[in-house]
Amino acid sequence: MEARNIDLQGKLIVFEGIDFTGKSTQVELLANYLRKNNLTVTTTHEPGGTLLGEKLRKIILSRRNDELLPFSELLLLITSRAQLCSEIIEPALHMGHVVISSRYRFSSVAYQGYGRGIDLGLVEHLNNAATQNRAADITFLIDLQAELAVERKPKKHDRIEKEDLLFYRRVRQGYLKLAHNNPRVKIIDGAMSVERIARTVIDRLNQ
């Protein structure tokens, strides 16, 4: 597909959505496309992305930590996000890179806010502090019915992925509420093939 002149230098692009929707795959596909079109791209993911963040990721996702409280989970994720913003995202943006991340601020609102029931105002306050109020310039929400997502769940799954259908329904509805009337959010049908999702992402960027 031909690229048009896309002014993405110094922009933060995020892929969001419930588990099992292929966000990480789409991050890499978009990064490869933009690199072929002479843009410098930095990719990352949450939780993790830094040395400390990867250690926190292991704690958050390990099924050995089933006693982890929702609020403790949120604080660990916020800590990971703060490190990622300070060490990776902000420096790359200042250098004019396109930064593409699998998950960002919306994930905490959807999962720990709508999913776990933590006060939404508190989640947003912590998000603002962790990111220095940096919002994504473009968010691609890969939307998939919770029932279909759960069907994709592998036999070996982490502490959060083990949650039930009702949890994923709450998270999905949270994402859709965040996307409603938000011009920076582009909803993509997650039931499409990997290739078609990738083409749709590029089409939306070119619009």
NORJO-V263527 format. One record per run of one state. SS is the DSSP state (h for helix, s for strand, l for the rest). FROM is the first residue (numbers start at 0). LEN is the number of residues. If there is no record, write none. Layout:
SS&FROM&LEN + SS&FROM&LEN
This chain:
l&0&11 + s&11&5 + l&16&6 + h&22&14 + l&36&4 + s&40&5 + l&45&5 + h&50&11 + l&61&1 + h&62&3 + l&65&4 + h&69&25 + l&94&3 + s&97&5 + l&102&2 + h&104&11 + l&115&4 + h&119&12 + l&131&6 + s&137&6 + l&143&2 + h&145&6 + l&151&13 + h&164&15 + l&179&5 + s&184&5 + l&189&4 + h&193&13 + l&206&1
